[in-house]
Amino acid sequence: MGTSNEHDTLLQHELAVMEGILESKAQYRKIIKASIAKWVKDFQDGRIEFRTVDDLKKLIEIDIELQKDDF
């Protein structure tokens, strides 16, 4: 077994890694939300037709995946 100091160092490292992951997820969600908003605006302005709805579906699916760990 490792010493208490080694255990604390490992825990600090794991926390730092988790914080980095959470920050990245938050940034990705901002990008996804902005992309969804842009898609909807372009659709409302007539620049997107129904044949390209798959892009919106993919964005929504990514957003849902990013939210799953929040529960």
N, C-alpha and C positions, 0 to 999 in steps of 0.2 A: 504494500500500500504506500501511496505517496504521503508526503507531509501535509499538514494543514495549509501551509503556505502554497504548496503546489496545487492543492485543491482550489484554493481561493483564486490563484492565477488562472486556472482553467475556467472557473466560473466567470471571471471577469472577461476572458477572451470570448466565451460563448455568448455572454450578454452583448459584447461589442458587435459580434457577428449578427446577432438577432436584431439589434438596433439598425444596423446597416441594411438588412433585408427589409425591415419595416419602412425605413426611409425610402428605399427604392420602390417598394410597392405603392407608397403614397404618391411618389412622383409619377409612376406608371398610370395610376388611377387618374391623376390630373390630365395626363396626355390623352387617355381614353375618353374621359368626359369631354374634353375640348374637341376631340375628333368626332364624337357623337353629335355634339352641338353643331359643329360645322357641317356634318352630313345632313342633319335635319334642316338646317338653313338652306343648304344647296338644293335639297329636295323641294323645300317650299318655294324656292326661287325658280324651280323648273330646270335646274342644271343636272339633276339626277333623275333617271327614269326607273321604273320598277324592276327592270332587269338587273340593276346593280344593288338591290336590297341586301344581297349576300354580304356586302362589305359592312353594313350596319349590324347585321346578325353576328358577324365575327367580332366586332367591337363590343357588342353587348355581352357575348359569351366570355370574352377576355375580362371584362369588368366584373362579371359574376364570379369568375375563377379567383380574381384578386381579392374579392370580398369574402370568400369562403372561410379563410382563416380568421376573420374578424369575429366569428361567433364563438 
